């Protein structure tokens, strides 16, 4: 059997590195026949150590580079069979203080991926976010829900999604878009709520919680997300969008309180801080299409997984 060559952009980041581990650990994916190239700029959230402990390290090739580098992107995509595009600036707070880098990486970088994939006729899965749907009061966003981004981050991701759709409609590019709710799990940079809270609790430091902590998020374990990405690549229809989420919906303060209980500390560590600018109140997506068309189903939930996640981060200190 010929080797299947896969390019993972942003593969040293949180979701990207977990995807590389997932691909190498799934026997049903014929992992022995996979050659994975990781492209990552190793900015603050990328860490080469996230790729340690792979079962087949000899079948993973790391390239230190940037998706904004057109020549490098062309070369790597020409040498690949399939592309998972995850490289992105991803933190809302940083997009508020420096929106320009989000446009450069998330829009121009994605344009490079799309152009090169079109040039060499490759399938690409563009990994997006549920934040493009904006804050929802009561309903659940399916893939046809209007885009209503609130932050420079979500606006840059919505722009990338629209570019991808235009490349499908105009050029017939074999592209699939996935939109996922909040991920949690190992290898996440500690600026995000769950790893930040765990580290603060372990050090007995104050845990900052925006506003009154009642903002609602839809949480999914990163392994379930990676399973969805693999299914989208293998079974997804070209030009289609797939949501992954609708697993666990809870408030931010409930997440923090649960972690405090798991780690045996009191709520005295909670510190309510000024709310984020343009802070979306509620995210909620409908994943019926992924379940029906891809046969995707989440296997992990917060109630049984948070303790394992807390134990993983505890071992990193």
Secondary structure as UniProt FT lines:
FT   STRAND          4..9
FT   TURN            10..12
FT   HELIX           14..25
FT   HELIX           27..29
FT   HELIX           31..33
FT   STRAND          34..40
FT   TURN            44..45
FT   HELIX           48..51
FT   TURN            52..53
FT   TURN            55..56
FT   HELIX           57..59
FT   STRAND          60..64
FT   TURN            67..68
FT   HELIX           70..78
FT   STRAND          82..85
FT   HELIX           92..97
FT   HELIX           99..102
FT   HELIX           103..108
FT   HELIX           109..119
FT   TURN            120..121
FT   STRAND          123..129
FT   HELIX           130..133
FT   TURN            143..144
FT   HELIX           152..171
FT   STRAND          175..180
FT   STRAND          182..184
FT   TURN            186..187
FT   TURN            190..191
FT   HELIX           193..202
FT   TURN            203..204
FT   STRAND          207..210
FT   TURN            211..212
FT   STRAND          216..221
FT   HELIX           222..235
FT   TURN            238..239
FT   STRAND          241..244
FT   STRAND          248..251
FT   HELIX           252..262
FT   TURN            263..264
FT   HELIX           267..269
FT   STRAND          270..273
FT   TURN            277..278
FT   HELIX           288..293
FT   HELIX           302..314
FT   TURN            315..316
//
